[in-house]
Amino acid sequence: MDVTNPSPPGGSKNRRPDAIGGLRRDDRFARRVALQWRRLIGSGGSRTLIACSGGADSTALLLALALASRELVVGHVLHDLRARADAEADRDFVRVLADRLGLPFVEAEVRVAACPGNAESNARRERYRSLARLASAHNCLFVATAHHADDQFETMLMALTRGCGPGGLRGIAPSRVLPESETDRVVTLIRPMLHVTRAEARAACASAGIAWREDRTNTDTS
């Protein structure tokens, strides 16, 4: 991975790269994600924890925002729903990428495999709780996730199949407060990629020369 104009050794880490591989700051994908991020954070501060699993979507989000700001922390949450070696390989990929981008990396681990109820729902709840705690601990006002236009469409399609009327077709909210933070600091979840597609995210990773990680459980319908 080539990062153009990285921070020099011993120099300021506040300098944004002009490009990451072939992905430039003025590319359409990077510009749209950065613009939506700025709209969502408003004027109250910009320090953001990027929730990065190592998959194409969250990797593209990290790349786009790394071109826009240095006020970022890269966060990763390990789960116990997969083989430990696979989970750690994803974690290591994200850590190496954060280091190459000159951004701090933080991690948390959740254990939900033995919990009663739906494993995916439990993992989602604990993941948000961990991300909120990481954000608060590292002075981040926001947690950014990589939900995109395809997720938005799928959410509304599922609502239709459940028989929801027009009032139930709200889709994915672009932002919401994370009550899971359990601290005095208000942490807001933001989704800057709701206006871009999965295909655009993958194209951005390819432009940057990043071979993202694939989670095999995404194709497991059980």
N, C-alpha and C positions, 0 to 999 in steps of 0.2 A: 504494500500500500504506500503510495506516494502522497505526502502531505506538503503541498506547496507553501512556502513561507512559514514554516513552523517556528515556534519560539526558539531562539538560539540558546545554547547551553549557557546557563548563568544569566540569561536575559529575562525580559518580562514575559510572563505566561498569559498576559491579557491581550495579546495580539491574536486576532482571528486569522486562520489560514485563508488564502484566496481560493484555494481549491483542495479537494481531497481526491487524489487520482484524477480522473476525468470529470468529476462532479464539481462544478463551479458554483460560487455563491450566487451568481445571476441566472443559474439554470431555473427553468420554470418550476420544477418540483421544489427545489430548495427555497425559492422566493415565496411560493404559496404557503409552505409550512411555516417559514419564519414570520410571514405577515400575520397568519392566524395566531401563532404563538404570542406575538406582540399585542394583538387585540385581546387575547384572553388574559394576559397578565396585567394589562392596564398600566397605570403609572405608580403603583404602590410598591414596586420592587420587582426584580426579574430573576432572582436566584431560583433555579429550577432543578429538581431531581428528575433525570430521565430514566424511566423504567425500561431497562433493556434486557431482554431475554436472550438475545443473540440471534433471533429469527430475523427474517428479511424486513418485516414491518418496523420493529423497534430499532433495528440497526439503521434503517433509512431515516427514521426520526432523529436518532442521535447524530447522524452525519449532517442532516439539514440544519439542526440547531447548533452544531459545532461550528458551522460556517457563519452563524449569525451572532454568536455570543460566547463569552468565556465564563459567564456566570452560571455554570452548569456543574452538576455532580451526577455521575453515572451510577445508578443503583441496580442491583441484581438480587433476585430472591431465588434460593434453591428450594425445591420441593422434594418430598420423598415418595412421589408417585411414579418415579422412573428409576432405572438402574443408577446407582450412585455414580458410576464412572461417566455415564452420559450427562448427568446433571452437573458434575464438576467440569466436564469438558466445555459445556456451554458457559459456565461461570468463568473459566479461564480465558475463553475466547473474548468475552466482554471485557475482562480486566486488561487483556493485552491491547484491545482496541482503544479503550479509554486512555491507557498509557501512551499509545502512539499519537493520540489526539491531544495529549497534554492536559487531560482532565482527571480530577480525583475519582476514585472508584470506591464504592462501599457495597456491602452485601449483608444479607440476612438469610436465615434459614427457617423454614416452617415444616412442621411434621403433622400431616393430616391423614396419612394412610390408615391409621387405626381408629380414626374418629367415626362415629355413626353418621348416617345420612349420606347425601350425595358428595362424592369425593371432589368433583370439579367445583361445586358451590363452596365447599369448605376451603379448598385451595384458594379460590378467588377472594373469599372473605379475609383469610389470613394473609394473603399477599398484599391486599390494600392496607391492612393493619400494619404490616411490616414496612411497606413503602412510606406510610405516613410517619412512622416512628423514625425511619432513616432521614426523611426530609426535615423533621423537627430537630433532630440531633445535629444536622449539618446546616442549619440556618437557611433552609429552603422554604419558601412560601408556597411553592407549587410542585406537584408531581405530574409529569407529562407522560401519557401513555399513547400507544400507536394505533388506537382504533381508527379505522379508515372508512371510506365510502362503501366498500363492500360489506363491512360489518354493519353499517347503518342500514343498508338494504336488507340484509339477512335478518336483522332485528325486527324490522317492520313487516317482513314477510312472515316471520314466525308469529307476530301479533295477529296478522290476518288469519293465519291458519287456526288460531285459538278463538277466532270469532270476535275479535275486538272491533268496535266501531271506530269512526273518525276520532273520537276523543281518546282512544287508546293507542293511537298511532303516533306516539311522541318520539319514538326512536331513541338514539343515544344522545344524552345531553352533552354539549361541548364542555361544560364545567360543572362541578359540584363540590361542596365542602366535604372533606373526609372526616367524619366524626370518629373514625378509627384511630386518629392520632393520639387520643387519650393524654393530651398535654394542653397547656395554656395557649400554645401557638396554634393559630388557625392555618391549616394546610388545605389547599384547594387542588382538586384533581382537574387537569385540563387535557383536552384531546385536540391537538392542533392539526391532525391529519384527516378529519372527517370529510374534507373536500377533495381528497386525492384517493386514488384507487390502489389496490394491492399490486396491480401490474406496474403502476408508476413507482411504487416503493421498490419493487424488485429491480426495475430499470435503473433507479438511482444507485442502488448497491452495486449493480454491474458497472455503471459508469465510474464509480469510485474504486473499482477493482476489489470489492469485498465479497468473499464467498461466505455467505451467512450460514448459520447453523439450522438444521432441519430437525424439528421435534417429531419423532415418529408417532407419538401418542395423538397428534392432531388428526391422524387418519384412523384412529381406533374408535369405532362407533360404540364400543361397550361402555 
